[in-house]
Each structure stands twice: as structure tokens, then as C-alpha cells.
Amino acid sequence: MRETATEGIRTFTLRRTFGEERFISLPRAEGDSAEVLFERAVSFLEESEASLVSVEGYGIPGDSSENIRTLKSALGGEGFPITWITPTPGELSLGGLQAWAVSGARVEPIRMDGQVVGSWFEDDRARYLRLGGIISESTEQARDGQARRVFRALEKGLEAAGMSFADVVRTWFFIKEIDDWYAAFNRTRDEFFAESEIHVRLIPASTGVGCVDPSGPSLVGGLLAVRPKDSRVSSRSVPSPLQGSPLEYGSSFSRAMEVNAPDHRRLLISGTASISGDGRTVSPDDTEGQIAKTWEVVESILSSRGMGWRDVSRGIAYFKQPSDSILFERFLETRGISFPTVFHHADICRRDLLFELEADAIQES
């Protein structure tokens, strides 16, 4: 397992029995255009001879449809899902690209209504699926109706890969105007999970943040699923040592999920904010205080599984105020810590929350 860093790109590589998995982060620097980020990604992939599983774009300026077409062309076609969260006009240079690629395994696309919405690959022990960029086909519907359609589309994508929601270990939801209907979104998720009997199995880790683009759909969804082929691969929910269960305040997700395989462990930490063990916001309206608390909580989850920041393969730091990103940069500098991260401008699930951090960590066995 190794991490490499060159100008403008950070890569975390996991050696597998079939080849390698690569987790690629390209943070956007001041003045970076979409074309510059695409060129960096193309250069890396040409050198690595890896196949893309998924790509996520955050806060990249320019026409989103044109950017997606350019990205697909530059990266070699239609065989992978793209999640594209556009910026608010005039915001600071946050955002960037993240990608997941594999070598030594065949990547198969999942298509719905003529569009690639997912891809999967497998080894001798498990099948891995990533769905992304899922929206309702009718964006003029009421928001809860759009949410139900997104969940049904995710279910359809799982079925196309021979999987079900019982295999889901991680979800992502980008929610327009989250402050106005997060409770309604949670009710819709609860209802869907109850219908799918998710509550009698494992509840996935998740990120749910506000998509601040005023022109976008009400909800963009994605997920990661792992279907074991034998008992040597298993998934388990991981609690937070410093926070209570989200189920206690009506949010159906786990603080983290761990996937165990004979050759590695991967820990998927949900979007985490400055919330105490009894569910209160810690340091309301104080970004520095919230960064410190969030860091403490995420670090405690890592430590509980014998991991540390050196094991983090990718992360996203979300800021309600884009200018606060400098505070997190200073926080990391004072601790001498660096890991593959993209910053993004997003509303958090409470009005007094200003910062959220999600992270994946991996250890070879």
C-alpha cells in the first residue's frame, strides 16, 4: 500500500490479489480550469494503465454538461459513472476531482435509460459496485417524490449488477436546500429502508450534505456496495466512540462501516460534523471549534479500528462558508498531517453546523 503525491494530484494505491486499486484526488487550486484538471487525470491514467470505476467532480466552474462531455471524451468513453456537483457562481476555488480506478480486473458498466450510472468489478471473493450521479427523471416533481425515485433508481442499479440494498455499505446524497427538507428526506429514506428491510440488516454509512447549486435537481444520489462470494468477506457497522447513533435522532445511517477481506480492511466513515454524544451541536457558529471537534471524532473512529490518518485513502471536507477552508488548511499544517482530500462548498444538515468531513481508510492484511 502506498501513497504518491505530485503537483496537483494525490494517489493512494492498494495492492490486491488481482492487481491494484487506485484512489485519486485532484484538488482544485486557484485558477485551475476544468481542462487543467482533466489533463492531469488523463496523464495519470495513461501512465497507470488502470480502468476507471467512478469519477466525482466538485465545484468545477463552467457549463456542467459541457464539462461532463469533455471529461468523458478525455478519459476514454462512457464506461463509468460521473457524479457532478456544480459550484455556486463566484465562489472561491474549492472543489476538484476524485476517481477510483483498478488494474488487473475487468470493469463492467451499469446502464439505465441509455446512461451509464454505475460500474462493477469482482475478484475471487467479492463483487464491488459503485453507482453515482443518480437523479429523478422528473426534476419538476415534489422533493419527496424525487427522493423516492432516486432510491428506486439506486435499487434498479443494484439489481442490474445482481445485488440488493443488503449489499450497500456506503451512500452519498447531495440535497438541494437541505435546511428546508432534511427531515422529509430522512422520512423518505426511513420508509424505503423499512420496505427493503434494511433495518433488520446493516445500515450503510452515509454522507448527506446540501447541494448549493440553485439550478440543480433536488437530490443527487450514489452508493458503494460489496457482495461477498464467501465467508472470508464481511461487513460490519462501526460505532463512534464519541457520538451516539444517528438512529437516535432520526437519521438512518451508521457512523462508519468496515469491510473485511482476506487481503485488506476498508473503513468507510460517514460525513461527520461537530456533534456531541448527546446529539447537540458543539461550538455552534465557530468553525475552528467545529473543525477541532470533528477531527477528534473522526480520529477516534479510526483509532477504534487500529487505524490512523496515514491509512486514509480519500476524504472530502465540506465548508458552509468557502473562505473557512483556510482554517482547515492551517489546522492540518499545525499537526503535520496530510492525506488525499478535496474541499467543497456545501450546506451541512443543521443551520449552525459549518464543517463536515468524510473519510475512507484502508489497511492491507
N, C-alpha and C positions, 0 to 999 in steps of 0.2 A: 504494500500500500504506500503510495507516495503522493505528495503534493508538489506541483510545479507552478511557478509564477514568472510570467514575462510581462512586458509592458502591455497593460490593458487586458490581461486575461489570467485567470486563476483556474487551475485544473486539479481535481482530486481523482486519483486513479485507484481502482480496486481490482486486484488480481483475482480472477475466477478460474475454475477448473476448465472452462471452455475458452477463456480469453481474458478480456478486461471490460470493466465498466468505467466510464469517464463522466464526471460531473463537472460541468464547465460554467464558469461565471465570468461575464464580461461587464463590469460596472461601467456606467456611462460617465465620462469625465467632461468637464466644462468644454463646450464647443463641439463635442462628438456628434456627428450626424448619424443617421441610420446606416448610411452607406459605409462609414468607417467601422461601425460595429459588425456589420455583415462581412466585410472584408477580413476582419480579424478571425471571425468564426470560420469562414471558408478556409483560410490559411491553416488554421489548426487542424480542421477535419481532414484536409488533404494530406497533411503530414502524418496523422494518426491512423488513417485508413479505417475509420470507425463509421458505423451506421447510426443515424440519429433515431432515438426513441421518442423524444419530445423537445419542444422549444417553447420558452416563455419570454415574452417581451414586455417590459415595464417602463412606462413613461417616456417612450422614444418619440421625438417630435416628428411631425409630418403626417400626411394622409395615411390613415391606418390601412386601408385596402391596398393602396399602392405599396406601402412598406411590406405588407404580407406577401404580395405578389413578387416583389423584388427579393425578399428573403427566401421564398420557396425556390425561385429560379437560381439564386446564388448557391443555395445549399443542396441543390440537386433533385428537386422534384416534389412530389406530393405524398411521400410515404410516411409522414409523421404529423402529429397534431401540433397546432400552434395556439397558445393562449396569448392574446394580445390585449394588454390593458393600457389604454392611451392616456396621455398626460392632460392635465388642466392647462389651458393656454397661459403662457407667461410664467410657468413655474420654474424653479431653479433646476439645474442639471442633475436630477436624480434619475434613477432607473438603470436600465441596461438589459442584457440578455442572459438567460440561463438555459442550459441544454444538458440533456442526458444522452449519451451515446455508448454503443457497445461494439466490441470487435470479437470475432470468433463465434457469433451467434446470428442466425437469420432473424431479421425484424420484419414482422408482418403487419400491414396496416389494417385498421378498422374503418370502414366507410359507412356513412349513413346519409341518405338523400344526396348521394353523389359527392359528399365531402369526407375527407379524412379527418376523423375525430379522435383517433387513438391508434396505438400500435402495441404489439406484444412480442415477446421473445421468451424462450424457455431453455432450461438446461435439463439435466437428468433428474432433478429433484423438484423443480417448481416451474410454474409459468408466471410471468410478470407482465402486467398490463398498465399502461398509462393512457388515460383519457384526458382531453383538455379542450378549452375553448367552447364548451357546451353552452348554448343559449336556447331559449324558447324560439320555435319557428315563427311565433306570433308575438312580436315585441309590443304590440298595442294592447295586449291583454292586461288585466289587473295583475299587480305584482305577485300576489299569492298564486294566481293561475300560472304565471310564468315559472314560478318556483316549482310547482308540481310538474310542469312539462320538462323542466331541467332534470329533475330526479328521474322521471320516466325515461328520458333520453340517456342518462347515465346507466340506468338499468338495461336498456336496449343495447348499449355499447358493451356492457359486461356479458350479456347473453351471446353477442356476436363472437366473443372470444372464448366461449364455453365456460363462463364464470358467472358468479352471482354476487349480491351485496355481502354475502357471508365471507367473501374473499377480500373485501375492501379494508385496507389498513390506513389510508390517508385520503382526506378530501380537501378541496380548496373551493371557496365561494367568494366571489368579488361582487359586492352588493351595492347597487346604486342607492344613494340616500339612506344609508344603513340606519341612521338615527330614527328615521320615521317608521321603519317597519321591521326592525331586527326581531322584535317579539313575534310578529306574524310569521317571519321566515322560520324562526325556531319551532313554532307550532306546526308549520307545514312539514319541516324535517321530522319532528316527533311523529306526526301522523304517518308519514311514509315509512319511517323505521319500524313503527308498530305493525303496519301492514306487511312489511317484509320480515317481521320477527327479528329485527336486528338486536333488539333489547335482550333477547334470550341468548345472544351470542356476544361477539366482541363489538364494541362501538368504536369506530375509527377515530384516529387523531384528525385534527382539522384546523384550518385557518379560515376565518370569516372576517373580512375587512371591507371598508367602504370603497367602492369604485367611484372616484370623484369626477370622471368624465361625464359631463351633462348630456352628451349625445348618445351614450351607450345604452345597452339593454339593462333591464333591472337586475339581472343576475347572470353571472358567468360561472360555470362550474367545471370541476375536474376531479380526478381521483387517481390513486395508485392502488392496485390490487395484486395479491400474491396467492396463487392456488397451489398448495403443496401436492406433490405426487406421492410422497411417502412420509412417514412419521418423523423423519430427520429434519423436516422443515415445519416450523410452528410460529404462531403469532400470539402475543400476549399484551394486554393493557398494562401500562406503567403509570402509577400514580405520581403526583408531585409531592415531595416531602414537605413543601411549604405552602401548598394550596389545597383547598378542598376539591371534591369532584364537581365538574361543571353541571352534572345532572342535578345537583342540589339547587341550582338557580335557573333551571330550565333550558340548558344548552346541551344537546345530545352529541357530545364528543368526549374522547379520552384525552387526558393531558399529554400522553405520549403512547406510542405503540412500538413494540420491539419485535422484529422478525429474526428468528434464529434459523441458521442453516449450518451444515457441517463445516463450511469454509469461511463463514463470516456471520457477524451480527449487525443489523442496522436498526438504529433508534430514530424514530420519527417524532419529533417534538412539535406539538401543536403551536399555533400562534399564541404567544404568551405575553401578557401585559402585567401591569403593576397592581395586582390584586392580592389581598391578604388571605390567610387561611379561612377567615370567616366571611369572605366574599366582598369585603369593602375595597374601594379604590385607595391605594396607598399613594401619598404625595399628589393629591389632585391638583391639576394645573401647574405642576412643577416637573418639567421634562427631565432635568438632571436627576431628581429624586426617583422618577419613574424608570429611567434607564438603569439606575443602580439596583432597584428592587427587581426589575425584570431579569437583569443579569444574574442576580442571586438565585432567583427561582429556576432559570434555565440551567445554571451551573449545578444546582442541587439535583436536578433530574439526571444530568449527565453523570454526576458522581455516584448516584444511587445505582447506576448500571456499570460502574467501573470505567467510565469514560471521562474525557476532558475535551477542552477546546481544540486540541491537536487532532481529534478524531472527527471534527465537523467537516462534512463533505460539501455542504452548501447551506446558505442562510439567506433570509430576507429580513431587513429591518424596515419597518413601516413607520412613517412620521406623519402626524396630523398637520404639523407646520414644517414645510420643507426646509426652512432655514435652521431647524433644530438638528439637522443631520450632522453639523459640525460638532455638536455636543457629544454625539456618539463616537465620532472620529477621535476626539480628544480623550474620551473615556478609554477607548481601546489603546491609544498611544501610551497613556499613563501606566497601563498594565502590560505593555509589550506583547499584546495578543493580536493576531491577525488570522482570519480564516476567510474562505471564499464567500463573499457577501455582495448582494445588490441592495441598494437603498431605494425605497419607493414612497411616494406621497399617497397616503390613504387615510380615510377616516377610520377610527377604531370603534369598537362596539358600544362604548359609552362616551357621552359627551365630554367627561372630564379625563378621559384617557388620551394620551398624546403619543404613545410609543408602543410598538409591539414587535416581537422578534420570534421568528420560526427558525428551526434548525434541524438538519438531518446529521446523524453521526454514524460512522461505520468503523468496526474493528474486524480485522482478519482473525480467524480462529487458528 
